[in-house]
């Protein structure tokens, strides 16, 4: 039979042959003594197990307490260290063990036992009874009072006593004036050592610059009132003048905090009231402030960015979302976020990264409404093609599933017209933003089944649009090559360079090629492209030779330029006449 594994040696098991307990361990005798105090009886095995466990816990507690002693740069272990170690273990600390003076333990032995105990002092009950009772602690209560009323501090006991303005101004401009009134302060540490006051030189006077006051003058207050009323008013010419002033005026530094607060509070209030017109006016104010090159807006982005992003991803911005054009406000606000990222994004604040994460979370959430999905998608696409490639394209299939779910549940929707418009807007947005990125990042050929498996219901339209983009790019390249000097045609006046025979012999064409004449601009380009499931082979060769067989490329000297069109599915290779 296999023997059972040996049990790990315990501190109690380290005792000598006489079964004596080591000095740094809690022995079974101590456990039995403690049991006697509470009139409990334990077996030898239980006593031994409890002694081992208590020894382990005490060692752990003392080690943790020693760490606090070391961090406190002390050599003596205090009761506070033990309390902190108990809190570290999640235990309640022991109260009443902290004493101002040292209390030594007394030693006593008898009946074969040795114990240490604290000597308790005898107290006089008469003295305790006659001693005055302590005061009842006051309960916790809260009381409100005014710190200032219209900028004036009321003279109540809760507020600190008011000081003279002239005294404060003199101490701010000349700190030594306060030292001159205090003889002890003039001595410094050196004066206390030499017992002689030190006379400061008049040339050591320090001029302290006063703090800048954020109080607006009467003219600035009037300007602020006129600007805010004009920007959100009903007079369009006056609003245009106010916005132009915000975009060009270089003296708006002191009013900038108030203007940003006005915009933030205006968005917060009018989003709740679904006032679309005021939200548009406030976003135009943000645009004017961003265009002002003399303003430093980085300190106030914490108010502007939430206001702008609220106008992008909020669920409802107007009272009639199926009729009012709140989509234009969302698009305008996304362009503002792009401008903010362009002007203020740094490696320290990571504004663009945080905006990308916020829009991405809104796009991935299943609780987001379709209009909010549109706003988040528009915000991501405005941040550039890299964001589209890394964030938007992986979410196209999820967006397709959202569209399918919206179409299937359209009958149960509370606002069918709004959902229909939102689905169409999302489709258009995905097509306009994703197709150019797919055309540049994915090499041809494009397979429709792959698009359907990867992008869901949007895969078919994405596949067709990518194909059209590739055809447009090929036509643009052909036009550019035809317009280049020396490429032949009307510009260069020279015959186009022929296709090398080594290349022409390896081009796949149809088993029965179709011959079609093309215009000179397409022929002079000398390009090979795929369009409509066919492969174009443009051949610019010389005079035709009498023994040209079908399916063979004529030699140079042909006056007529011809093109061979072959379906991409049926392909075979042609060899020169000299080869078998």
N, C-alpha and C positions, 0 to 999 in steps of 0.2 A: 504493500500500500504506500502511496505517496505521502510523505510527511507534510504537515501544514506549515506554511511560512512562519518564520520566527517573528515574534512580536517586537516592535521597536523598543529600545531601551528607554525607560522613563527616568525622570530625576529621582524618583523614589527608589528605583531599582539600582541606583548607583551606590547604595549604602554598603557598608562593609559587612563582613561576615557576622558581626554582632548585631545586625539589623538596626544600627544607629542611623538616624536621619541626617543628611548633610545640612550644613548651616544655612545654605542658600535655598532650601526647600521647605515647604510646608508639610510637616509630617502627619501621619494618621492620628497621633496623640492630640495634636491641635484640633483636628476635626472632631474627635471624640469629646474634647473639652467644650467645644462650641455646642455640640449636640446635648451635652449635659445641662447647659444653660437654658435650653428650650425644652428640656425633658423629652428628648428624642433618642431612639435607639437604632443604630445602624450596624450592619454586619461588617466584617473585616474587609470584604471585597468592596463594598460600597464606600467604606471609609477611605480605602486606598485610592479608588477612582476619583473620589471628591478631592483628595489631597493632590493628586496629579493635575487635575483640571484647575484647581485653585492656584497651584504653583505656576502653571502656564499663564493664566490670566494676570497674576501679579507681576510676572516677568515682563509681559507685554505692556502692562500699564506703566511700569517703572521705566522701560525703554522709551516709551512715548513721552513720559514726563522728563526724562533726561534730554530729549531733543529740545524741548522748550527751555530747559536750563541752559543748554549750549547756545541756542539762538539768542537767549537773553544775556549772553556773555557773563554768566555767573558760574560759580563753582559749587554753590550750595543749592540743594533741591528744596524748593519751597512748596507749601501747600497749594498755592495757585497753580503750580506746574501740574500737580496731580489732578486738580479740578479741570484744567484744560485738556489733559489726556483723557479724562472721563467724558468730556464733551466731544472729543474727537471720535470716541467709540460709540457715541450716541447714548451715553448713560447720564443719569442725573448726578451732578456733583454733590459732594458731601458738604452740608452746611454746618457751620459752627465749629469747624476744626482749625480755623485760622486764629492764632493767638499772637499778641504783641510780644510776649516774652516766652522764653524757652521753658517747656514743661517736660522735665525728665521722667522716664519710666522707672518705677520701682520694681525690684526683683523679690520674688518670694518663692519658696519651695517647701514642699511637705507632702508626705505620702507618696514619694517617688515621682512627683511632678514639679516642674519648674515653669513659672509664669512671670510675665512682665505686665504691670498695670499702672494706671495713672492714679496718683493719690488725690482723692476728692476732698475738697475743703468743706469744713462744716459751716453752714450758714445759719445765722440767727433769724429765726422766723419772726421774732418781734420787730427786728430791724426791717425785714422785708415788708411786714404789714404796715408799719408806720411810714415807710418811704412814700413820697408823692407819686401818684400814678402818671405815667407818660401821657402826653397829649394824643388825642385821636388823630390819625393822619387825615389830611384833607383829601377828599375825593377828587378824581380827575374831572375837569370841566373845561369847556371852551367858551370864550367870550370874544365877541367881535368888536372892533373899534376902528375909527377912521385914522389911517396914517396921514392922509392929506385930503383937503377939500379945496378944489379949484387951485391946486398948487400951493396951498397954505397949510402948514402943519398945525392942527388944533392943540391947544395947551391943555392936555389931559394927563393924568398920572402915567398912563400906559406908554406915552410917547416920550422920547428923550427930551431934555430941556433944549429950548431953542438957543442958538448962539448968534452973536452979532455978525452981520455980514461983513462989516469993515474988518473985524478981527480975522474972520476966515479968509478974506481976500489978502490981507497982509501976510498971514501965515503961508498962503499958497504961493505968493510971489517972492517972499523973503523968509525961508525956513529958519534963518538964524535969529529972527525976531523972537521966536518962541524960546530959543535957548538962552537969550539974554535975560529973560524974566526968571529963569530957574538957575539959581547959583550952583546947585548940585549937578545939574546937567552940563554946565560949562566946564566942570572939572574933567569929565571923561575918565577913562581908566588911568591915563597917565597922570592926571591931576590928583587922583586919589592916592597914587603911589608917592608922588613928590610933595603932597600936602600943600601944593600951590596951585591956584586957579590959572588956567592957560588963557591967555588973551588971544583971541582969534584976529587975524589980520583982516583989514577991510577989503583987501584984494581977493580974499577967499569967498566972498559972497557969491552964492549960487543963484542964478535966475531961473526959476522954474516956469516953464511955459504953461499958461492956463489951458484947461481942458476946453475943447470945442463945444459950444452950445448948440443944441439942436432946436433952437427956437426960430420960427419963421417970422420975418418982418411983416408989416402990414401989407406991403406990396406983394410979397411972396404968397401970403395967405389969400389975397385977392386973385392972384394968378392961378393958384391951385384950385380955387373955387370955380373960376371961369373955365379952366381947362377940363376939369372933371364934368362940369355941366354940359360943356360943348361936346365932349366925346360920347356921352350917353344920351344926348338930347335928340330932338327930331329935326334940327336944322342941319342939312347935309353940307352946304357950303361952309358953315361955321365949324362943323366937325372936321372937314378936310383941312381947314386952317389950323385947328388945334392939333391934329395929328402931325401936320408938317412942322409945327412948333416943337412938338415932342421929339421929332426925328432930327432936328437941326439945332435946337437951342443948346448952347454949351453951359448954361448956368442953372442946371437942374439938379445939382449934386445934393443940396439940402432937402429938396422936395422928393428925391428919388425913393427914400424909405416909405414916405406917405403914399406915393403913387403906386408902389408895389403892394402895399397893404390894401389900398383901394381896389386894385385889380383882384387880389386874392379874396377879399371879403365879397366883392361883387359877384364873382363866379360862384362862391359858396351859397350866396342867397338866391341868385337867379337860376341856378341849377335846380334847386328845390321848387321854385316857382315856375320852372319850364319856360323861362323868358328867352327865346332864341335870339331876338334882336339885340338885347343888351349883351349877351354872351359874344355875339359877333363883334360888337363895338369894343368890348374889353380885349378881345384877341387882336383887334387892330391897334389898340394901345400898346400891347406887348410887342407887336411888330415894329411900331415906331420907336419904342425904347431900344429894341435890338439894333435898329439902324443908326442910332445916335452913337457915333464913334467917341464922343467925349465922356460917356458915362461908363462907370465900372459896375456892371451888374452881377458880378460873381458873388458878392456878399448877399444878394437878394434872390438868388436862384431857388432857395428853399421855399419861397412864396410863389414864384412864377411857374416853376415846373409842375407842382401839383395842380395849379389852376389850368395850365395848358393840357395836361394829360387827362384831367377831368372832362374837358370838352372833347376828348378823343374816344374814351372808352365808357363814358356814362351811358346808362341804359336808356334814358329818355331825356332829351334836351329841349323839347318843345311840347306844346299841348296837343298838336295833331301830327305825330311823326309820320303818318302815312301820306300826308299832303305837303307839309313844310319841308324845305330843302335843308335839313340838318346835316346831310351828307357833305355839303360844301363846307360847313363849319369844321367837321372832323378832318377833311382833307387839308384845310387851311391850318388847323392846329398841328397836324403832322409835319407840315413844312416848317412850322415854328420850332418844333422839337429838333428837326434836322439842323436848323440854323443855330440853335443853342448848343448842340453837340459839336458842331463845327467850330464855334467861337470859344467855347469854354471847357471842352473835354481835355483833361490831363490825366497823367498816370496816377495822380494823387486822389482826385475826386471821382474818377471813373464814371462820369455822367452817362456816357453812351452805353457802357456795360450794364449799369443799373436800369437804364431805360429799356434796353434789350431784354433783360430779365423780367421786368415788369410786364411788357407786352407779351412775352413768351408765356408767362404764367396765366395771363388772361386768355391767351389763345388755347392753352392746354386744358383749362378748366371746363368741366362739363356743365357747370351752372351758368356760364357766360351766355348772354343772349346773342342773337345773330347780329344785331347792330353793334354790340360791343366786340364781337369777333371781327366785324368789318373794320372797326377803329384800330384794334390791335394789329390786324394784318396790314392796314395802311401805314401804321407807325413803323412796323418792322421793315416794310419795303422801302420806305423813305430813308432808312439808315444805310442803304447801299447794297450792292450785289453780294458782298461777303456775308452779310446778315441773311439775305435771302437764301444763299446756298447752304448755310449752316443751321438756320432756324426754321425758315419758312418751308423749304422743299421737304424736309422730313415730316412736316405736319400737314402736307397736302392731302394725304389719305384720310387723316382724321377730319379735315375740313370737308372732304367728300362725304364721309359718313354723317357729319352734321347736316349737310345739304340733303342727303337721302332721308334722314330722319325727319327733317323739316317738311320735305315734300310728302312723306307718307302721313304725317300728322297735321297736314294743312287744314283738313276739315275740322279738326278739334281746336284749332288755334283761335285765340281771342281776337287777333288782328291779322287776318289772312293777307290783306293787301300789303301791310308792312313787312311780313315775313317773305312774301313773294319778291318785293323790291330788294330786300336784304340779300336774298339768295342770288338774285341777278347781279347785284353790286359785287358780291363776293366772287362770283364767277368771273366777272370782268376784271376785277382786281388781281386775281390769281393769273389770268391769262396775260395781262399786261406786265406783270412783274416777274413771273416764273419762266415764261417762254424764252426771253433773251438769255437768261442764265442757263437754261437747259441747252440752248443751241451752242453756247460757248464752252460749256463744261462737259457735254456728252459727245463723244465721237460718233460719226455715222457708222453703220446704218442704224436707223431708228426702227424699232419693231413695235407694232401697235399693242400686241399682247403684253409686252413688258410694261408699257405705259399703263395699261389697264390694271395689271397686277400690282403695280407700285403706287398708282395715284387714284385708283378707284374710278368713280363716275367721271371725274375730270380728266382721265387719261386719254380718252378719244380726242377731245378738243385740243388738249395739249400736244398730242401727236400730230394732228393736222396743222396746227399753228407752227410747230417746230419745222415741219416739212416746208411750209410756205416761207418761213424765214430763211431756210437754207437755199431755196430757189432764188429768193431775192438777193441773197449774198452772192450766189453764183452769177446772176445777171449783172449785178453791180461790178463784180470783178471783171466780167467780160467787157462791159462798157469802159471801165478804167483802162483795161489793156488796149482797147481799140483807140482810145484817145491819147495813149502814150506815144510820143514821137519815136519813129523807127520801128513801130509795130505794124506798119503797112496801112492800106486804106488811103483816106484823103489826107491824113496828116503827114505820114512819112513818105508816101509815094514809092515805097519799095515793096517788093513781093515778100509775103510773110515767110518766116523760116519754116521749112518742112519738118514734119515729125520724123525723128530718127527711125530707121527700119527696125533696129533692135528693140525699140519700145513698141512700135506698131505691131510686130509679130506676136507680142505677148498680151495684146488687148483682147479680152473675151467679147465676142459678138454673137449674133444669133445664127442658128443653123441656116436660115434663109433670110438674110438681112434685107431690110427695107431701105431704099435709097431716097433721100429727100434733099432738095436744094434749100439752102438757108440764105439769109441776107448776108451781105459782105461783112457787117460788123461782127456778127456771131462767128463767121468763119475765120476772120482775121484774128480772133482771140486765141484760137488754137487750144481750147480747153476741153476737158472731158468731164462731164458731170452726169448726175442721176436726176431724172425728172419723170414723173408719171410712170415709174416702173420700167423705164428704158435707159439704156446707156448710150451716150452720144460719143461717136468717134469721128472727130473732124480731121479730114485729111487734105492737106494743101500740097498737091503733087504736080508733076510736069505733064508733058504731052501723053495722051493715051497710046498705049501700045496695042498692036493688033491681036496678040495672043493673051489677052487678059481674061481669065476664067472668073466665073461668079464666085464671090467669097474671097478673092485675092485683092490685095491693095495694089493699085497701079504704081509704076515708077514715076520719077520726077519728070516734069515737062508737060503736065496736063493743064490745059487752059481753063477747064471747068472744075470748080471746087465742089466736092461732094462730101456728104456725111452719111455714115452708116448708123442706123438706129437699130438697137438690139434689145429685146426684153432681158431684164436682169435675171429671170429664172432660167432661161435657156442659153447656155454659154458653151462655146468651144473655142479653140485656139487655131489661128492661121499661121502658116509658115511661108517664108519667101519662096519664089518659084525655084530657086536653086536647091532648096532642101527637099528631101523626100516627103 
